[in-house]
Amino acid sequence: MKIVDIESWNRKEHFNFFSNMASPYFGFTTEVDCTKAYDKAKENGYSFFAYYFHKSMVAINTVDELKLRVIDGQVVQFDTVHAGSTIGRPDGTFGFSFTPFSEDFEVFNAALQEEIKGVHETSGLRLNNERLGKDHVRHTTIPWNSFSAILHPTDFNTSETIPKIAFGRFNIREGKKYLPVSIEAHHGLADGIHIAKYLAEFQRQLDL
């Protein structure tokens, strides 16, 4: 982790401008082609969710601006960010999970499955998870529906700088599968070009 010198930062004016807004967040919703990733996950007996979730985290970790956070009034950049996600339970509730990031899918997936088990064996939101620090990205999945827009609950506190990503149920068009993906970030820390870089790398990862 490193502290960003705001005074010499090329985003100083952007950061100050957007941070003074009641809602400094921006984002958009699009689709990625998940056809190859879906086929590969099924061929190898992997959970499709776990497979594309890992690909998303690989992509996020290539974009420095999406690893920036505001902590105690300072802008910091983490070397690596980890995976936060909602996990559904059979009773219709959900809990928050934290999975340490690893480039190795097998390592990541093993940790994720332990987290899923932990959520299923507990109740409530699991807000007391001490591992859920600022060094993660929030994910949620809506597997029942596709969507073209989404609204997240937001605490209008400008120090809330953790990006939010949502996935939906994939659509099938002309034999290809398209996964809805929405991403929201603090505009003082990132711009549309940085979300575009994430999406381009996410698509590249899904095509491997």
C-alpha positions as CSV (number, residue, x, y, z in Angstrom):
1,M,0.0,0.0,0.0
2,K,1.2,3.5,-0.8
3,I,-0.1,7.0,0.1
4,V,-0.8,9.2,-2.8
5,D,0.6,12.8,-2.6
6,I,-2.6,14.7,-3.4
7,E,-0.8,18.0,-3.9
8,S,1.3,16.6,-6.8
9,W,-1.3,14.2,-8.1
10,N,-2.6,14.7,-11.6
11,R,-6.1,14.0,-10.3
12,K,-6.0,16.6,-7.5
13,E,-8.6,18.9,-9.0
14,H,-10.8,15.9,-10.0
15,F,-10.6,14.5,-6.6
16,N,-11.4,17.7,-4.8
17,F,-14.2,18.5,-7.2
18,F,-16.1,15.2,-7.0
19,S,-15.3,14.7,-3.3
20,N,-17.3,17.8,-2.4
21,M,-20.5,16.4,-4.0
22,A,-23.1,14.7,-1.9
23,S,-23.0,11.8,-4.3
24,P,-19.6,11.5,-6.0
25,Y,-20.3,8.1,-7.5
26,F,-20.7,7.2,-11.2
27,G,-21.1,4.0,-13.1
28,F,-22.8,2.2,-16.0
29,T,-24.2,-1.1,-17.0
30,T,-23.1,-3.2,-20.0
31,E,-22.6,-6.8,-21.1
32,V,-19.6,-9.1,-21.7
33,D,-19.5,-12.2,-23.8
34,C,-19.2,-15.1,-21.4
35,T,-19.7,-17.9,-24.0
36,K,-16.2,-19.3,-23.8
37,A,-15.9,-18.9,-20.1
38,Y,-19.2,-20.7,-19.5
39,D,-18.1,-23.6,-21.7
40,K,-14.7,-23.8,-20.1
41,A,-16.2,-23.8,-16.6
42,K,-18.7,-26.5,-17.4
43,E,-16.0,-28.6,-19.1
44,N,-13.8,-28.5,-16.0
45,G,-16.6,-28.9,-13.5
46,Y,-16.2,-25.4,-12.1
47,S,-19.0,-23.2,-10.7
48,F,-19.6,-20.6,-13.4
49,F,-20.1,-18.0,-10.8
50,A,-16.7,-18.8,-9.2
51,Y,-15.0,-18.8,-12.6
52,Y,-16.2,-15.4,-13.8
53,F,-15.9,-13.9,-10.3
54,H,-12.2,-14.8,-10.4
55,K,-11.8,-13.3,-13.9
56,S,-13.4,-10.1,-12.6
57,M,-10.9,-9.9,-9.8
58,V,-8.0,-10.6,-12.1
59,A,-9.2,-7.7,-14.3
60,I,-9.8,-5.3,-11.3
61,N,-6.2,-5.9,-10.1
62,T,-4.8,-4.6,-13.4
63,V,-6.3,-1.1,-13.0
64,D,-4.6,1.0,-10.4
65,E,-7.3,3.6,-10.1
66,L,-9.8,0.9,-9.0
67,K,-7.4,0.0,-6.1
68,L,-7.5,3.6,-4.7
69,R,-9.3,4.3,-1.5
70,V,-9.8,7.2,0.9
71,I,-8.7,6.2,4.5
72,D,-8.5,8.8,7.3
73,G,-8.6,11.6,4.8
74,Q,-5.7,10.2,2.7
75,V,-5.8,8.6,-0.7
76,V,-4.1,5.3,-0.7
77,Q,-3.4,2.7,-3.4
78,F,-3.4,-0.9,-2.4
79,D,-1.0,-3.3,-4.1
80,T,-3.8,-5.9,-4.3
81,V,-7.5,-5.8,-3.7
82,H,-9.6,-8.8,-2.7
83,A,-13.1,-10.1,-3.4
84,G,-16.1,-9.2,-1.3
85,S,-19.4,-10.7,-2.4
86,T,-22.9,-11.3,-1.2
87,I,-23.7,-15.0,-0.9
88,G,-27.3,-16.3,-0.9
89,R,-28.6,-18.8,1.5
90,P,-31.3,-21.5,1.0
91,D,-33.7,-19.5,3.3
92,G,-33.6,-16.5,1.0
93,T,-31.3,-14.3,3.0
94,F,-27.7,-13.5,2.2
95,G,-24.4,-12.7,4.0
96,F,-21.3,-10.9,3.1
97,S,-18.1,-12.9,2.2
98,F,-14.4,-12.0,1.8
99,T,-12.2,-14.1,-0.4
100,P,-8.4,-13.3,-0.6
101,F,-7.4,-12.7,-4.2
102,S,-5.0,-15.2,-5.9
103,E,-4.0,-15.3,-9.5
104,D,-4.4,-19.0,-9.2
105,F,-8.1,-19.9,-9.8
106,E,-7.8,-23.2,-7.8
107,V,-6.5,-21.3,-4.8
108,F,-9.1,-18.6,-5.1
109,N,-11.9,-21.1,-5.6
110,A,-10.9,-23.2,-2.6
111,A,-11.1,-20.1,-0.4
112,L,-14.3,-19.0,-2.0
113,Q,-16.0,-22.3,-1.3
114,E,-15.0,-22.1,2.3
115,E,-16.6,-18.6,2.5
116,I,-19.8,-19.9,0.9
117,K,-19.9,-22.7,3.4
118,G,-19.3,-20.2,6.2
119,V,-22.2,-18.0,5.0
120,H,-24.5,-21.0,4.8
121,E,-23.7,-22.1,8.3
122,T,-24.4,-18.6,9.8
123,S,-27.2,-16.1,9.8
124,G,-27.4,-12.3,9.3
125,L,-25.2,-10.1,7.2
126,R,-21.9,-11.1,8.9
127,L,-21.0,-7.4,9.4
128,N,-18.4,-8.3,12.0
129,N,-16.1,-9.9,9.4
130,E,-12.8,-8.3,10.4
131,R,-11.3,-9.1,7.0
132,L,-13.7,-6.8,5.2
133,G,-11.5,-3.8,5.2
134,K,-11.1,-1.1,2.5
135,D,-8.9,-3.4,0.4
136,H,-11.7,-5.3,-1.4
137,V,-14.2,-4.7,-4.2
138,R,-17.9,-5.3,-3.5
139,H,-19.7,-7.8,-5.8
140,T,-23.2,-8.9,-5.9
141,T,-25.0,-11.3,-8.3
142,I,-28.6,-11.4,-9.3
143,P,-28.9,-14.9,-10.9
144,W,-32.6,-14.8,-11.4
145,N,-32.8,-11.9,-13.8
146,S,-30.9,-10.0,-16.5
147,F,-30.8,-6.2,-16.2
148,S,-29.8,-3.1,-18.1
149,A,-29.6,-0.9,-15.0
150,I,-29.2,-1.3,-11.2
151,L,-29.4,1.0,-8.2
152,H,-27.2,0.2,-5.2
153,P,-28.0,1.3,-1.6
154,T,-25.4,4.0,-0.8
155,D,-24.2,5.7,2.3
156,F,-23.6,9.2,1.1
157,N,-20.3,9.5,2.9
158,T,-17.5,10.6,0.5
159,S,-15.0,8.4,2.3
160,E,-17.0,5.4,0.9
161,T,-14.7,4.6,-2.0
162,I,-15.0,0.9,-2.5
163,P,-16.1,0.0,-6.1
164,K,-19.3,-2.0,-6.5
165,I,-19.9,-4.5,-9.2
166,A,-23.1,-6.4,-10.0
167,F,-23.7,-9.4,-12.3
168,G,-27.0,-10.7,-13.6
169,R,-28.3,-13.7,-15.3
170,F,-26.8,-14.1,-18.8
171,N,-28.8,-13.6,-22.0
172,I,-28.5,-15.9,-25.0
173,R,-28.5,-14.2,-28.4
174,E,-27.6,-15.9,-31.7
175,G,-26.0,-18.8,-29.8
176,K,-23.8,-16.6,-27.6
177,K,-24.1,-15.8,-23.9
178,Y,-23.9,-12.3,-22.6
179,L,-23.4,-11.5,-18.9
180,P,-24.8,-8.2,-17.6
181,V,-22.3,-6.3,-15.5
182,S,-22.7,-3.0,-13.7
183,I,-19.8,-1.1,-12.0
184,E,-19.9,1.9,-9.8
185,A,-16.9,3.9,-8.5
186,H,-16.0,7.2,-6.8
187,H,-15.5,9.7,-9.5
188,G,-12.7,11.5,-7.6
189,L,-10.6,8.4,-7.9
190,A,-11.6,6.9,-11.3
191,D,-13.1,7.9,-14.6
192,G,-14.9,6.2,-17.4
193,I,-11.6,5.2,-19.1
194,H,-10.6,3.2,-16.0
195,I,-13.9,1.3,-16.0
196,A,-13.4,0.7,-19.7
197,K,-10.0,-0.7,-19.0
198,Y,-11.5,-3.1,-16.4
199,L,-14.2,-4.2,-18.8
200,A,-11.7,-4.8,-21.6
201,E,-9.5,-6.9,-19.4
202,F,-12.5,-8.7,-18.0
203,Q,-13.6,-9.6,-21.5
204,R,-10.0,-10.7,-22.4
205,Q,-9.9,-13.0,-19.3
206,L,-13.3,-14.5,-20.2
207,D,-12.1,-15.3,-23.7
208,L,-8.9,-17.2,-22.5
